């Protein structure tokens, strides 16, 4: 795991000042600095400051140094002047600073032209001062930065490790990284698909709004303040962590990204196979936020786009599927080539959001999806609860809630022994209405009052018999068959039920009243 770096410093996290920052120091400004070459490279990091007059100074450098010189050994020899600059470039020096007056009254053209060709920042001081003062100040600042970097490294590592050992989810780790970095944090797979985010919501949304373009710019090193760290395990890369628009010290940002990457990889390793994948967590977070409605759908659009869901000029089909594993649903989507995301909602139910082109037949494709799903192993009883396609993204949450309501109503139905592959709102009839009203105190009181004789009874077999009898349209033969009893035995049970409830089940109105009460009772239990 390594953060991307624009420098050749030995340690990717080693603290450094840029050439520009050194030139902005009060001590340097007093010397009236003037950049005469390499002005476009002033953001190069300065790892150390070195005073050198020898023409072959390059052999004494290891890279990243700002070299200070008066040029006293170079005056009068243009070949030495050019070679001096070239040796600094070969040694990957950060910049050269020439104090004017002692050897050169102005910047020598040979050195200036050579520095410009090499891209080496060259600065002249019109009012030279003792180099020892600059050396002391820069070294002191670098040492303080290095100490601060080490302290930050240990603090971040300790905090993230503590969260991992306490069993905190990966999102909690990302939240802490975003807090330390003061910027949005994004985790992606190798195809730039967003798996998780952290940070201030508005800032995260700004980042995700044009994610594909800016993610690739960050990967190419052309996005200011974007710092990446690779996520890998056992030699295999599986993702990236990105600090988006980090405005603090770049070395500290690289260190923070590295420590965060280490923690995320450790969290993944300790989680094992039981921990949901990042893709599963991403889809779950998006779909549950849509269902809950706590976050406006428009604010979730950048997340959906960054997660790889096509959102421009699309029709969205909300589905909730019962009795099928999310992994099985993903497989069917891939086999059919249908764009969509899948997430587990509860035990036994999963949400699916299809993204179709406007000219595609949403109903036919939903039916095809459901039929294909039922042909999968262990999914022959799967039921797809579907809402109508939504052309407007803001209507998706209502569609998902409608599909969830239909799925719940189907689950309550004792008659749904062989439900169709696709069920819609109009298919759940009275059962669907009762589920919507199940939390109403009047409905709850009605159910308790109507069923009181059975709910307080000692025979637990009577309530299931009543449920089946009413669900089958009061078909005595079918009810006896499903409960594996003779018809005389069924008659005795029905008489016991009528006696306990004080009703005549042959009377349509009384039977309907009991049926509605039973639906309400089952909805409450569900």
C-alpha positions as CSV (number, residue, x, y, z in Angstrom):
1,X,0.0,0.0,0.0
2,X,1.6,3.2,-1.1
3,X,0.3,6.7,-1.7
4,X,1.0,8.3,-5.0
5,X,3.9,10.8,-4.9
6,X,5.2,13.5,-7.1
7,X,8.7,13.4,-5.6
8,X,11.7,11.1,-5.6
9,X,12.2,11.4,-1.8
10,X,13.3,8.2,-0.2
11,X,10.2,8.0,2.0
12,X,6.8,8.7,0.5
13,X,5.6,10.3,3.7
14,X,8.8,12.2,4.5
15,X,7.9,15.8,5.4
16,X,9.2,18.5,3.2
17,X,8.9,22.2,2.3
18,X,8.4,23.2,-1.3
19,X,10.8,25.5,-3.0
20,X,8.0,28.1,-3.1
21,X,7.5,27.8,0.7
22,X,11.2,28.3,1.4
23,X,11.2,31.4,-0.8
24,X,8.2,32.8,1.1
25,X,10.1,32.6,4.5
26,X,10.7,36.0,6.0
27,X,14.5,35.5,6.1
28,X,14.6,34.7,2.4
29,X,12.2,37.6,1.4
30,X,14.6,40.0,3.1
31,X,17.3,38.9,0.6
32,X,15.0,40.0,-2.3
33,X,14.9,36.6,-4.1
34,X,14.2,36.5,-7.9
35,X,13.4,33.3,-9.8
36,X,15.4,33.4,-13.0
37,X,14.8,29.9,-14.2
38,X,12.5,26.9,-13.6
39,X,9.6,29.0,-12.3
40,X,7.2,26.3,-13.2
41,X,8.8,23.8,-10.8
42,X,8.6,25.8,-7.6
43,X,6.4,23.2,-6.0
44,X,9.2,20.7,-5.9
45,X,9.9,19.5,-2.3
46,X,12.9,20.5,-0.4
47,X,14.2,17.7,1.7
48,X,17.3,19.5,3.0
49,X,19.4,22.7,2.5
50,X,23.1,22.3,1.5
51,X,25.8,24.9,1.0
52,X,28.2,24.0,-1.7
53,X,30.7,25.8,-4.0
54,X,32.5,22.9,-5.6
55,X,31.8,22.4,-9.3
56,X,31.1,18.7,-8.9
57,X,28.7,19.2,-6.1
58,X,26.3,16.7,-7.5
59,X,28.3,13.7,-6.2
60,X,27.6,14.9,-2.6
61,X,23.8,15.0,-3.0
62,X,21.1,12.4,-2.6
63,X,18.2,14.2,-4.1
64,X,15.7,16.9,-2.9
65,X,18.3,19.4,-1.6
66,X,18.2,23.1,-2.1
67,X,21.8,24.1,-2.8
68,X,23.1,27.5,-1.7
69,X,26.1,29.0,-3.4
70,X,28.0,32.3,-4.0
71,X,29.5,30.9,-7.2
72,X,33.0,32.0,-6.1
73,X,34.6,29.0,-7.7
74,X,32.6,29.3,-10.9
75,X,33.3,32.9,-11.8
76,X,35.1,33.3,-15.2
77,X,34.6,29.7,-16.3
78,X,31.4,29.2,-18.3
79,X,32.1,25.5,-18.8
80,X,32.2,25.0,-15.0
81,X,29.0,27.1,-14.6
82,X,27.1,24.9,-17.1
83,X,28.4,21.7,-15.6
84,X,27.5,22.9,-12.1
85,X,23.9,23.2,-13.1
86,X,23.9,19.9,-15.0
87,X,25.4,18.1,-12.0
88,X,22.6,19.4,-9.8
89,X,20.0,18.2,-12.2
90,X,21.6,14.7,-12.4
91,X,21.5,14.6,-8.6
92,X,17.8,15.6,-8.6
93,X,18.4,18.7,-6.5
94,X,15.3,20.7,-5.7
95,X,16.7,24.1,-6.6
96,X,19.8,26.3,-6.6
97,X,20.1,29.7,-4.9
98,X,22.9,32.0,-5.9
99,X,23.9,34.9,-3.7
100,X,24.8,37.9,-6.0
101,X,27.6,40.3,-5.3
102,X,30.7,38.3,-4.4
103,X,31.3,36.5,-7.7
104,X,28.4,37.6,-9.9
105,X,26.7,41.0,-9.9
106,X,23.8,39.5,-11.9
107,X,22.5,36.1,-12.8
108,X,25.1,34.5,-15.2
109,X,23.4,33.7,-18.5
110,X,25.1,30.3,-18.9
111,X,23.8,29.1,-15.6
112,X,20.3,30.6,-16.2
113,X,20.0,29.0,-19.6
114,X,21.2,25.6,-18.4
115,X,18.8,25.7,-15.4
116,X,15.9,26.5,-17.7
117,X,16.8,23.7,-20.1
118,X,16.9,21.2,-17.1
119,X,13.8,22.5,-15.5
120,X,15.8,23.3,-12.3
121,X,14.5,26.3,-10.3
122,X,17.3,28.9,-10.0
123,X,16.9,31.8,-7.6
124,X,19.2,34.8,-7.1
125,X,19.4,36.8,-4.0
126,X,19.9,40.5,-4.6
127,X,20.7,41.2,-1.0
128,X,22.7,38.1,0.2
129,X,22.7,37.2,3.9
130,X,24.6,34.5,5.8
131,X,23.5,31.1,4.4
132,X,23.8,29.6,7.9
133,X,20.7,31.6,9.0
134,X,18.6,30.0,6.2
135,X,20.1,26.6,6.7
136,X,19.3,26.7,10.4
137,X,15.7,27.9,9.9
138,X,14.8,25.4,7.1
139,X,16.4,22.4,9.0
140,X,14.5,23.4,12.1
141,X,11.2,23.5,10.2
142,X,11.9,20.2,8.5
143,X,12.7,18.5,11.8
144,X,9.6,19.9,13.4
145,X,7.6,18.6,10.5
146,X,9.2,15.2,10.7
147,X,8.4,15.0,14.4
148,X,4.8,16.1,13.8
149,X,4.6,13.5,11.0
150,X,5.8,10.7,13.2
151,X,3.4,11.8,16.0
152,X,0.5,11.9,13.5
153,X,1.5,8.5,12.2
154,X,1.4,6.9,15.6
155,X,-1.8,8.7,16.6
156,X,-3.6,7.6,13.5
157,X,-2.3,4.0,13.7
158,X,-3.3,3.7,17.3
159,X,-6.7,5.2,16.8
160,X,-7.6,3.0,13.8
161,X,-6.2,-0.1,15.3
162,X,-8.3,0.5,18.4
163,X,-11.4,0.8,16.3
164,X,-10.6,-2.4,14.5
165,X,-10.1,-4.4,17.7
166,X,-13.3,-3.0,19.1
167,X,-15.2,-4.4,16.1
168,X,-16.0,-1.1,14.5
169,X,-17.3,-1.2,10.9
170,X,-15.1,0.0,8.1
171,X,-17.2,3.1,7.7
172,X,-16.2,4.2,11.2
173,X,-12.6,4.0,10.2
174,X,-13.2,6.1,7.1
175,X,-15.1,8.7,9.2
176,X,-12.0,9.1,11.4
177,X,-9.7,9.4,8.4
178,X,-11.9,12.1,6.9
179,X,-11.8,13.9,10.3
180,X,-8.0,13.8,10.4
181,X,-7.7,14.9,6.8
182,X,-10.3,17.5,6.8
183,X,-11.4,16.4,3.3
184,X,-13.7,13.8,1.7
185,X,-12.4,10.3,1.6
186,X,-13.4,7.9,-1.2
187,X,-12.7,4.1,-1.5
188,X,-12.9,2.7,-5.1
189,X,-12.3,-0.5,-6.8
190,X,-9.7,-0.7,-9.6
191,X,-12.3,0.4,-12.2
192,X,-12.9,3.7,-10.2
193,X,-16.3,2.5,-9.0
194,X,-17.0,4.2,-5.7
195,X,-17.4,1.6,-2.8
196,X,-17.5,3.9,0.2
197,X,-17.2,7.6,1.1
198,X,-16.7,9.7,4.2
199,X,-16.6,13.3,5.1
200,X,-18.9,16.3,5.0
201,X,-22.0,15.4,2.9
202,X,-21.9,18.5,0.7
203,X,-18.2,18.1,0.0
204,X,-18.6,14.4,-0.8
205,X,-21.5,15.2,-3.2
206,X,-19.3,17.8,-5.0
207,X,-16.6,15.2,-5.4
208,X,-19.0,12.5,-6.7
209,X,-20.8,14.8,-9.1
210,X,-18.2,14.4,-11.8
211,X,-16.4,11.4,-10.4
212,X,-15.3,9.6,-13.5
213,X,-13.4,12.6,-14.9
214,X,-11.7,13.8,-11.7
215,X,-10.9,10.3,-10.5
216,X,-8.8,9.7,-13.6
217,X,-7.2,13.1,-13.3
218,X,-6.2,12.2,-9.7
219,X,-4.8,8.9,-11.0
220,X,-2.7,10.8,-13.5
221,X,-1.4,13.1,-10.7
222,X,-3.0,16.2,-12.3
223,X,-5.5,16.9,-9.5
224,X,-4.2,19.3,-6.8
225,X,-4.5,17.9,-3.3
226,X,-5.7,14.4,-4.3
227,X,-3.7,11.7,-2.6
228,X,-4.1,8.0,-3.4
229,X,-3.1,4.9,-1.5
230,X,-3.3,1.5,-3.0
231,X,-5.3,-1.2,-1.2
232,X,-3.7,-4.7,-1.6
233,X,-3.7,-8.0,0.2
234,X,-1.2,-10.8,-0.3
235,X,0.3,-9.1,-3.3
236,X,-3.1,-8.5,-5.1
237,X,-4.5,-5.0,-5.5
238,X,-8.2,-4.7,-5.0
239,X,-8.9,-1.0,-4.6
240,X,-7.7,2.5,-3.8
241,X,-8.3,5.0,-1.1
242,X,-8.3,8.7,-2.1
243,X,-8.0,11.8,0.0
244,X,-10.0,14.3,-2.2
245,X,-8.7,17.9,-2.1
246,X,-6.4,17.5,0.9
247,X,-5.3,21.1,1.8
248,X,-2.9,20.3,4.6
249,X,0.8,19.4,4.4
250,X,1.1,17.0,1.5
251,X,3.6,14.7,3.4
252,X,1.1,14.4,6.2
253,X,-1.6,13.7,3.7
254,X,0.4,10.9,2.2
255,X,1.2,9.4,5.6
256,X,-2.5,9.6,6.6
257,X,-3.5,7.8,3.3
258,X,-1.0,5.1,3.9
259,X,-2.1,4.5,7.5
260,X,-5.7,4.4,6.4
261,X,-5.0,1.9,3.7
262,X,-3.1,-0.3,6.2
263,X,-6.1,-0.2,8.5
264,X,-8.7,-1.0,5.8
265,X,-6.7,-3.9,4.6
266,X,-6.3,-5.3,8.1
267,X,-10.1,-4.8,8.7
268,X,-10.8,-6.7,5.5
269,X,-8.4,-9.6,6.5
270,X,-9.9,-9.9,9.9
271,X,-13.4,-9.8,8.6
272,X,-13.0,-12.9,6.5
273,X,-15.7,-14.3,4.3
274,X,-18.5,-13.3,6.7
275,X,-17.9,-9.6,6.2
276,X,-19.9,-8.1,3.3
277,X,-17.7,-6.9,0.4
278,X,-17.2,-3.2,-0.2
279,X,-19.5,-3.5,-3.2
280,X,-22.3,-5.0,-1.1
281,X,-21.9,-2.4,1.6
282,X,-22.0,0.4,-1.0
283,X,-25.2,-0.9,-2.6
284,X,-26.8,-1.5,0.8
285,X,-26.0,2.0,2.0
286,X,-27.5,3.5,-1.2
287,X,-30.6,1.4,-1.4
288,X,-31.4,1.7,2.3
289,X,-31.0,5.5,2.2
290,X,-33.4,5.5,-0.7
291,X,-35.9,3.3,1.1
292,X,-35.7,5.2,4.4
293,X,-36.1,8.6,2.7
294,X,-33.8,10.3,5.4
295,X,-31.7,11.7,2.6
296,X,-33.4,13.4,-0.4
297,X,-33.1,11.3,-3.5
298,X,-31.6,14.1,-5.5
299,X,-28.6,14.2,-3.0
300,X,-28.1,10.4,-3.6
301,X,-27.9,10.7,-7.3
302,X,-24.1,11.4,-7.4
303,X,-23.6,8.3,-5.2
304,X,-25.6,6.2,-7.6
305,X,-23.6,7.5,-10.6
306,X,-20.3,7.0,-8.8
307,X,-21.3,3.5,-7.8
308,X,-21.6,2.6,-11.5
309,X,-25.4,2.8,-11.9
310,X,-26.4,4.4,-15.2
311,X,-28.6,7.4,-14.3
312,X,-28.8,9.7,-17.4
313,X,-32.0,9.4,-19.4
314,X,-32.9,6.1,-17.8
315,X,-36.0,4.3,-16.5
316,X,-35.6,2.9,-13.0
317,X,-37.5,-0.3,-11.9
318,X,-37.7,-0.8,-8.1
319,X,-38.0,-4.4,-7.0
320,X,-38.0,-6.2,-3.7
321,X,-37.3,-10.0,-3.9
322,X,-38.2,-12.6,-1.4
323,X,-36.5,-16.0,-0.9
324,X,-33.4,-15.3,-3.0
325,X,-29.9,-14.5,-1.9
326,X,-28.4,-11.2,-3.1
327,X,-25.5,-13.1,-4.7
328,X,-28.0,-15.0,-6.8
329,X,-29.7,-11.8,-7.9
330,X,-26.3,-10.3,-8.9
331,X,-25.6,-13.4,-11.0
332,X,-29.0,-13.2,-12.8
333,X,-28.4,-9.5,-13.6
334,X,-25.0,-10.3,-15.1
335,X,-26.3,-13.2,-17.1
336,X,-29.2,-11.1,-18.5
337,X,-26.9,-8.1,-19.0
338,X,-29.3,-5.9,-17.0
339,X,-27.7,-2.8,-15.3
340,X,-28.7,-2.6,-11.6
341,X,-27.7,-2.8,-8.0
342,X,-28.6,-5.3,-5.3
343,X,-28.7,-5.1,-1.5
344,X,-30.1,-7.2,1.3
345,X,-32.8,-5.3,3.2
346,X,-33.9,-7.9,5.8
347,X,-33.5,-11.6,6.3
348,X,-35.3,-13.1,3.3
349,X,-35.7,-9.9,1.3
350,X,-33.4,-8.0,-1.0
351,X,-33.9,-4.8,-3.0
352,X,-33.0,-4.5,-6.7
353,X,-32.9,-1.3,-8.7
354,X,-32.8,-1.8,-12.4
355,X,-31.6,1.0,-14.7
356,X,-33.1,0.6,-18.2
357,X,-33.1,2.6,-21.4
358,X,-36.3,4.5,-22.0
359,X,-37.2,2.3,-25.0
360,X,-36.8,-1.0,-23.1
361,X,-40.0,-2.8,-22.0
362,X,-39.7,-2.6,-18.2
363,X,-42.5,-5.1,-17.5
364,X,-41.2,-7.7,-20.0
365,X,-37.7,-7.4,-18.6
366,X,-38.9,-7.7,-15.0
367,X,-40.9,-10.8,-15.9
368,X,-37.8,-12.2,-17.7
369,X,-35.7,-11.5,-14.7
370,X,-38.1,-13.2,-12.3
371,X,-38.5,-16.3,-14.5
372,X,-34.7,-16.6,-14.9
373,X,-34.3,-16.2,-11.1
374,X,-36.7,-19.1,-10.4
375,X,-34.6,-21.3,-12.6
376,X,-31.6,-20.8,-10.4
377,X,-30.8,-23.4,-7.7
378,X,-32.5,-22.7,-4.3
379,X,-34.6,-19.9,-5.9
380,X,-37.6,-21.7,-7.3
381,X,-39.8,-20.1,-4.7
382,X,-38.5,-16.6,-5.2
383,X,-41.1,-13.8,-5.6
384,X,-40.3,-10.5,-7.2
385,X,-42.4,-7.6,-5.9
386,X,-42.3,-4.9,-8.5
387,X,-43.3,-1.2,-8.7
388,X,-43.9,0.5,-12.0
389,X,-40.9,2.0,-13.8
390,X,-39.9,5.5,-12.7
391,X,-38.6,8.0,-15.3
392,X,-37.7,10.5,-12.5
393,X,-35.0,9.6,-10.1
394,X,-36.8,11.4,-7.2
395,X,-39.7,9.0,-7.6
396,X,-37.4,5.9,-6.9
397,X,-37.8,6.0,-3.1
398,X,-41.6,5.8,-3.3
399,X,-41.2,2.9,-5.8
400,X,-38.9,0.9,-3.5
401,X,-41.3,1.4,-0.6
402,X,-44.2,0.3,-2.7
403,X,-42.3,-2.8,-3.8
404,X,-41.4,-3.5,-0.2
405,X,-45.0,-3.2,0.9
406,X,-46.1,-5.7,-1.8
407,X,-43.4,-8.1,-0.7
408,X,-44.5,-7.9,2.9
409,X,-48.1,-8.5,1.9
410,X,-47.1,-11.5,-0.2
411,X,-45.2,-12.9,2.8
412,X,-48.3,-12.7,4.9
413,X,-50.5,-14.6,2.5
414,X,-51.2,-18.2,3.4
415,X,-52.9,-18.5,0.0
416,X,-49.7,-17.6,-1.7
417,X,-48.6,-21.2,-1.8
418,X,-47.6,-20.9,-5.4
419,X,-47.4,-17.1,-6.0
420,X,-46.6,-15.8,-9.5
421,X,-43.0,-14.8,-10.3
422,X,-43.9,-11.1,-10.3
423,X,-46.4,-9.5,-7.9
424,X,-47.6,-5.9,-8.1
425,X,-49.6,-3.6,-5.9
426,X,-52.9,-4.4,-7.5
427,X,-52.3,-8.2,-6.9
428,X,-52.3,-7.9,-3.0
429,X,-55.8,-6.4,-2.8
430,X,-57.2,-6.3,0.7
431,X,-54.1,-7.8,2.3
432,X,-52.0,-4.8,1.0
433,X,-54.5,-2.3,2.5
434,X,-54.5,-4.0,5.9
435,X,-50.7,-3.9,6.0
436,X,-50.7,-0.2,5.4
437,X,-53.2,0.3,8.3
438,X,-51.7,-2.3,10.7
439,X,-50.2,0.4,13.1
440,X,-53.6,2.1,13.4
441,X,-54.8,1.6,17.0
442,X,-58.4,1.2,15.8
443,X,-57.4,-1.6,13.5
444,X,-55.4,-3.3,16.3
445,X,-58.3,-3.1,18.7
446,X,-60.7,-4.5,16.0
447,X,-58.4,-7.5,15.4
448,X,-58.1,-8.2,19.1
449,X,-61.8,-7.9,19.7
450,X,-62.8,-10.1,16.7
451,X,-60.2,-12.9,17.4
452,X,-60.2,-12.8,21.2
453,X,-61.9,-16.1,21.6
454,X,-59.2,-17.9,19.6
455,X,-56.2,-15.9,20.8
456,X,-57.0,-16.8,24.4
457,X,-57.9,-20.3,23.5
458,X,-56.0,-23.4,24.5
459,X,-56.0,-25.1,21.1
460,X,-53.2,-23.7,19.0
461,X,-54.4,-25.6,15.9
462,X,-57.6,-23.6,15.4
463,X,-56.1,-20.3,14.3
464,X,-54.1,-21.9,11.4
465,X,-57.2,-23.8,10.3
466,X,-59.2,-20.6,10.3
467,X,-56.5,-18.8,8.3
468,X,-56.4,-21.5,5.6
469,X,-60.2,-21.8,5.4
470,X,-60.6,-18.1,4.8
471,X,-57.6,-17.8,2.5
472,X,-59.0,-20.6,0.3
473,X,-62.4,-18.9,-0.1
474,X,-64.0,-21.1,2.6
475,X,-63.2,-24.2,0.6
476,X,-63.7,-27.1,3.0
477,X,-62.2,-29.8,0.8
478,X,-59.0,-27.8,0.1
479,X,-58.6,-26.8,3.7
480,X,-58.9,-30.4,4.9
481,X,-56.4,-31.5,2.3
482,X,-53.9,-28.8,3.3
483,X,-54.2,-29.7,6.9
484,X,-54.1,-33.5,6.3
485,X,-57.4,-34.2,8.2
486,X,-60.7,-35.8,7.2
487,X,-63.6,-33.6,6.4
488,X,-65.6,-34.7,9.6
489,X,-62.5,-33.7,11.6
490,X,-62.4,-30.3,9.8
491,X,-66.1,-29.8,10.5
492,X,-65.6,-30.3,14.2
493,X,-62.7,-27.7,14.2
494,X,-64.8,-25.2,12.3
495,X,-67.6,-25.6,14.8
496,X,-65.2,-25.1,17.6
497,X,-63.9,-21.9,15.9
498,X,-67.4,-20.5,15.4
499,X,-68.3,-21.3,19.0
500,X,-65.2,-19.5,20.4
501,X,-65.7,-16.5,18.1
502,X,-69.5,-16.3,18.3
503,X,-69.8,-16.0,14.5
504,X,-71.4,-17.9,11.6
505,X,-68.7,-18.4,9.0
506,X,-71.3,-19.2,6.4
507,X,-72.5,-15.6,6.7
508,X,-70.5,-13.5,4.2
509,X,-70.3,-10.3,6.3
510,X,-69.3,-12.1,9.5
511,X,-66.7,-14.2,7.6
512,X,-65.4,-11.1,6.0
513,X,-65.1,-9.3,9.3
514,X,-63.1,-12.3,10.8
515,X,-60.9,-12.4,7.7
516,X,-60.0,-8.7,7.9
517,X,-59.2,-9.1,11.6
518,X,-57.0,-12.1,10.9
519,X,-55.2,-10.2,8.2
520,X,-54.6,-7.4,10.6
521,X,-53.4,-9.8,13.3
522,X,-51.0,-11.5,10.9
523,X,-49.7,-8.1,9.7
524,X,-48.9,-7.2,13.3
525,X,-47.1,-10.4,13.9
526,X,-45.1,-10.0,10.7
